Amino acid sequence: MSIFIYNSLSRKKEELVPLNYPKVNIYTCGVTVYDDSHIGHARSLYIFDVIRRYLKYSGFDVKFVRNITDVDDKIINRAKELKVEWQELVEKYISRYYEDLKALGIEKGDFEPRATENIPEMIKYIEGLIQKGYAYESGGDVYFNVRKFIGYGKLSGQSIDEMQKGVRVESSDLKKDSLDFALWKKSKPNEPKWDAVLEIEVSDEEYEKLVKDAIQNNDEDFIKLNKLGKS
């Protein structure tokens, strides 16, 4: 029996035809661990758990990856608020997150990579975007240049001007455009930091490997980032 899924780009249901049958790769956005999970997290977790189980039931060999964001401004600010180390806060809420998964009967991902485990790779891909002109450094931060990417907004079905009317953006004099978003931020005193020597180029082939044969969730941040590698 054929399985059809909704394609955000074509705006229609299309038959699921894996590039390497019967393998199907799924990558979904996980939690940012600065607080307990809420009902919105549970909804997303359940949806993709059901999809994963059904694909397995249908005979597909599913590899399911769900990331964990374990460093960002929310985590740093919450740790300061509670007067604890940010690592301590992260471990606490990752543990609580797994307790919630168990209580809800939701399986863990086959891989659940943490952001902090992949900093060198992030630096590598950000450098590739800078070299291709899709990102720029400003005041120690690195921003994605939205208007440089012609296809930006295509998956969400909105033009850049339409997105600018309603999007929640962080005000900053460092940006070339209010819609530009941060890929890397300069650390402040007493904040976690990594040395970033952005000098490694990313090939189109390497980028394609990241997104091929993957079912992406409809999270807006992934929609923004999912097509950055092609001009």
VENRA-V326015 format. One record per pair of residues at least 24 apart in sequence whose ideal C-beta (glycine too) atoms are under 7 Angstrom apart, sorted by the first residue. I is the first residue (numbers start at 1). J is the second residue. If there is no record, write none. Layout:
# VENRA-V326015
I;J
I;J
This chain:
# VENRA-V326015
3;58
5;215
8;155
8;218
9;154
9;155
18;213
19;212
19;213
20;213
22;59
22;60
22;61
23;61
23;63
24;55
24;60
24;61
24;62
24;215
25;63
25;213
25;214
26;52
26;62
26;64
26;65
26;214
26;215
27;65
27;214
27;216
28;66
28;217
29;67
29;217
29;219
29;221
29;222
30;66
30;67
30;68
30;112
31;68
31;97
32;69
32;72
32;74
32;75
33;68
33;70
33;75
33;90
33;93
33;94
33;97
34;74
34;75
34;78
34;89
34;93
35;78
35;93
36;93
36;96
37;97
37;100
42;104
45;104
45;106
46;106
48;217
49;106
49;107
63;110
64;109
64;110
65;109
65;110
65;111
65;113
66;109
66;112
67;112
67;113
68;94
68;112
68;114
69;115
70;114
70;115
70;116
71;115
71;116
71;192
76;191
86;192
119;194
123;196
123;198
124;200
124;202
125;202
126;183
126;184
126;198
127;198
127;199
127;200
127;201
128;201
128;202
129;228
130;198
131;201
132;231
134;228
135;183
136;176
138;174
139;174
139;186
140;186
141;174
141;182
141;184
141;185
141;186
142;183
142;184
143;175
143;180
143;181
143;182
143;183
144;180
144;181
144;183
145;176
145;180
146;177
146;179
146;180
147;177
149;228
151;227
155;223
155;226
156;220
156;223
204;229
204;230
